[in-house]
Amino acid sequence: MFYKVRKVQARPNHELLVSFMNGEEKIYHVAPLVQKWKSFEQLLSTSGLFECVKVDMGGYGISWNDDLDLSCNELYHNGVSVV
């Protein structure tokens, strides 16, 4: 099952507010990705790149550029629910 993304918003401290098609909202912390994948360092070191996040066509993920993206299920399963 895919938890498609409806909207994404960059927030302070390298957090994303992600709204899903099912009505749920989650906060996703991007900074820990740097420890897993070196390519994500760009989001912390390149001024303005983090804020350029957008929803991919169809809502199956988000991306910043051709090299940096995250799937909708990664965001859903590893995000923290907003209450």
C-alpha positions in Angstrom: 0.0 0.0 0.0 1.2 3.5 -0.8 0.6 6.4 1.5 0.6 9.2 -1.2 1.8 12.6 -0.3 -0.5 15.5 -0.9 1.7 18.4 0.4 5.1 18.9 1.9 6.5 21.9 3.7 10.1 22.6 4.9 10.3 23.6 8.5 13.1 24.8 10.8 15.7 22.3 12.1 15.5 20.3 8.9 12.0 19.0 9.5 9.3 18.4 7.0 5.6 18.7 7.6 4.1 16.1 5.3 0.4 15.9 4.5 -0.9 12.6 3.1 -3.9 11.9 0.8 -5.5 10.0 3.7 -5.7 13.2 5.8 -2.8 12.3 8.2 0.0 14.7 8.8 3.5 13.8 10.0 6.8 15.4 10.9 9.8 13.9 9.2 13.3 14.6 10.5 15.8 14.8 7.6 19.0 15.4 9.6 19.4 11.7 10.6 19.6 10.7 6.9 23.0 12.3 6.7 24.4 9.6 9.0 23.0 6.9 6.7 23.6 8.4 3.2 26.3 10.9 2.5 24.5 12.5 -0.4 21.9 14.0 2.0 24.7 16.2 3.4 23.8 18.6 0.6 20.5 19.4 2.4 22.4 20.7 5.4 25.3 22.4 3.6 23.8 24.0 0.5 21.9 27.2 1.4 18.3 27.2 0.3 18.3 23.6 -1.1 16.2 22.1 1.8 13.4 24.7 1.3 13.1 23.6 -2.4 11.4 20.4 -1.5 8.4 19.4 -3.7 5.9 16.6 -4.1 6.7 14.2 -7.0 4.1 13.6 -9.6 1.4 11.2 -8.4 2.4 11.8 -4.7 4.6 8.7 -4.5 7.4 10.7 -2.9 9.2 14.0 -2.6 12.4 15.4 -4.1 14.8 18.3 -3.9 16.7 17.6 -7.1 17.5 14.7 -9.4 19.8 13.2 -6.8 17.8 13.6 -3.6 14.4 12.1 -3.0 12.3 10.1 -0.5 9.5 7.7 -1.0 6.0 8.3 0.3 6.2 5.1 2.5 9.5 6.2 4.0 7.9 9.5 5.0 4.8 7.8 6.4 6.4 4.9 8.3 9.3 7.0 9.8 7.4 10.3 10.3 6.0 11.3 13.7 2.2 11.8 13.7 1.0 15.4 14.3 -1.8 15.4 17.0 
